[in-house]
């Protein structure tokens, strides 16, 4: 699809669809079944995760691991062909990689491992660094609410 800022003036338009690379500053779209499959996996991940949650329960490791595997497979497919991606697509790929860190804040991994580590760090800071006790206790009390609200599997 042609972007508005890449379109010629009204008097010189031909009203024909643009060809790849015919417009200045227009990125050439990538192709290939592997990259399309990678994007499809990323798009259907929420549906797969919801189906797993329905089958195995909301706190199941199965739904967590399936979503993690789908995300990892999608990123792996992209990284195999990152040379053909545009700069915007590579930036999005980097954002998706960083969002993989959010799996540390998602249940059941958060409930079993991450919560205790974060609580220990915040309590250590609050007890040993002057004037930080109130702030660290406040953050510690808000973390469960943030975790329930912002760290759903399908929100990345």
N, C-alpha and C positions, 0 to 999 in steps of 0.2 A: 504494500500500500504506500502511496506517495505521501510524504509529509507535507504539511502546508508550507513550511519555510523552504522547502526544496522545489516547490512548484514554480514554473515560469509565470510571467505576467499574463493577464487575461487575453491580451491581444495576440500573444505568441503561442498559446496552448493549442495542442492538436487533439486533445480529448481522447487520446489512445492510452492504453495502460503503459506504465513505464517499464522499460526493460532493465535488467540487472546492471547496475553501474552506469546507466545512461544519464543520471542526474548527478551533478556535483554534490559532494557530501552525503550521498545516499549509500548506506552500507549494502554490500552484496549479501543477500540472504544465504545462509548455509543450507546444505541439504544432507542427505545421507540417512539411511534407515537407522543407524545406530544413534545418531543425535535426536532423531524424532522419537525413537524408543525411550531415550533417556528423559526427554521432556514429558512424554506420556506417563512414565513411571512417577515423575515428580507431581504431575497433575492428579493422578488417581491415588496417590498415597493417602490422602484423607479418607477416601472411600474404603480402601483396604484396611486402614487402621480402625475405622468405625465397625467394619464387618468383624474384625478380630475382637474388638471390645465387646460386641454383642455375643460372639461365640464363647469367648474365654473369660469375660468379666472386665470391669474397668481397671482393676489393680493387677491384672495379669502380666507376667513377664512375657508371655507369648505376643501380645499386641505391641508391647514396647520393642521387642526384638525384631518383629516383622517390619515395623515402621523404620527402625534403624537400618535394617538390611535393605529395604527399598530405597531409602535415602542414599545409602552407601553405594548401591548398584548404579543409581542414577548419576551420582557424582563420578564414579569410576568410568562410566561410558563417556561422560563429557570430557574428563581428563585425557582419555585416550585420543581425542580429536580436538584438543583445545587450540591447535595451530590454525584451524579454519574458522575459529570464532572471532567475531568483531570485538572491539575494545569494550563496548557496553555489555556484551555477553560474557566476556571474561570477568568484568567487575561483578556481574550477577553471580557467576560461578564462585567467585571469592566470597561473596556474601553468604551463599549457601553453605560453603565450607565452614565459615565462622559460626553459622547457625547450628552446626552439628554439636558445638559445645553446649547448646541448650539442652541436649539430651541428659546432661548431668543434673539438670534441675527438674526433670520430669519424673513422675511416679512410674514405676516403683523404685527406680534407681535412687531418686532423691530421698524417698522414705527410708531406704535401707542403708545408704552410704553417705550421700552428700549432706544431709541434714545435720548429722552428728559432727562432721568436719567443720561446717560453717559455724555451728553453735560453739564449738571449741575455740575457733579462731576469734569470733566476736567476744566470747567471754574472756579469753586471754587478753585481748586488747582493752576491754572494759575494765579489767581488774589491774592491769599493769601500766596503762598509759593514763596520766592524769586528765581529767575532764572529759573522758570519752565513755564513761560507764553508762550514762543516761542514753547517749546516742546509740551505743552498741546494743543495749537492752531494747530500745525502741525498734531498731532494725530487726533484731531477733524476733520480736513479737509480730512484726509485719510480714516476715518471710513466708509463713504458711499461707497467708491470704494472697500474696503475690504469686506463690507457686500454684495455688488452685486457680487463680484467675488468668495468668499469662502464659503458663507453660503446658498447654494442651499439645498433644502430638501433632495436630493438623494446623497449628498456628504458624509454622515456619515457612 
